């Protein structure tokens, strides 16, 4: 037996063209996968940005609701409401508040302005009322 007989019939007939042809047949799908990734990557990035902005908005809304409830309780007792709003110091967002009396209740409205340098930010407002202790 010669060295050519040990290789097998396929390699003996045409070793380079068959391997090159197999490689070309395998690589035809890799270009389309790259193109799909290039198209989908910005879409996934935008979706992730929207999810993060929504989560940030929900967290800000919860903080404003909690501050309004604390401020209403403090104002109903006759205390200053600024300690309830101190949590927003250093956040870079303007906080406005107002209070009004409705029968036996004192209602406090807290508004948190949008972040000035943020890509996506929106104002948040919450109203909370507490029974006035007389």
Secondary structure, DSSP 8 states (H G I E B T S, - for coil): --HHHHH-HHHHHHHHHHHHHHHHHHHTTHHHHHHHHHHHHHHHHHHHHHHHHHHHHHHHHHHHHHHHHHHHHHHHHT--SHHHHGGGTTSS--EEEEEEEETTEEEEEEEE---TT-SS---EEEEEEEE---
